[in-house]
């Protein structure tokens, strides 16, 4: 029981200290812009739109798939 309490306390202390440690980090300077730049965001937006449309289609589909053969 004490080990469980000790593990929970260590996890809570780690989670509480993480933002303070992250605030002390300094980002490296950027020397040049990426060549693909905004193109990636457009691709991600198109994939997200396709996923939403596919999800709507699956949700609305009534499942009437009757057999064609007699």
C-alpha positions in Angstrom: 0.0 0.0 0.0 2.8 2.4 0.8 4.5 1.6 -2.5 1.3 2.6 -4.4 1.2 5.9 -2.4 4.8 6.6 -3.1 4.4 5.9 -6.8 1.3 8.2 -6.9 3.2 11.0 -5.1 6.2 10.6 -7.5 3.9 10.8 -10.5 2.1 13.9 -9.1 5.5 15.6 -8.4 6.7 14.9 -11.9 3.6 16.2 -13.5 3.7 19.3 -11.4 7.4 20.0 -12.2 7.1 19.4 -15.9 5.7 22.9 -16.9 8.4 24.6 -14.9 11.2 22.6 -16.5 9.7 23.1 -20.0 9.6 26.9 -19.4 13.3 27.0 -18.9 14.1 25.5 -22.3 15.3 27.8 -25.0 14.4 27.1 -28.6 17.1 26.9 -31.3 17.1 29.7 -33.8 15.6 29.0 -37.2 18.1 29.6 -40.0 15.7 29.2 -42.9 12.1 28.4 -43.7 10.9 25.0 -44.7 10.5 24.5 -48.4 7.1 22.7 -48.0 5.8 25.5 -45.7 2.1 25.8 -45.8 1.6 22.8 -48.2 1.5 20.4 -45.3 -1.4 22.2 -43.5 -3.5 22.0 -46.7 -2.9 18.3 -47.0 -3.8 17.7 -43.4 -7.0 19.8 -43.8 -8.0 17.8 -46.9 -7.4 14.5 -45.1 -9.4 15.8 -42.1 -12.3 16.8 -44.4 -12.2 13.5 -46.1 -12.4 11.7 -42.7 -15.3 13.8 -41.6 -17.2 13.2 -44.9 -16.5 9.5 -44.6 -17.7 9.4 -41.0 -20.9 11.2 -41.9 -21.5 8.8 -44.8 -21.0 5.8 -42.6 -23.3 7.2 -39.9 -26.1 8.1 -42.3 -25.9 4.8 -44.3 -29.0 2.8 -43.5 -27.5 -0.6 -44.3 -30.0 -1.7 -46.9 -27.6 -3.9 -48.9 -30.0 -6.3 -50.7 -28.5 -9.1 -52.7 -28.6 -8.6 -56.5 -28.6 -12.2 -57.5 -31.9 -14.2 -57.3 
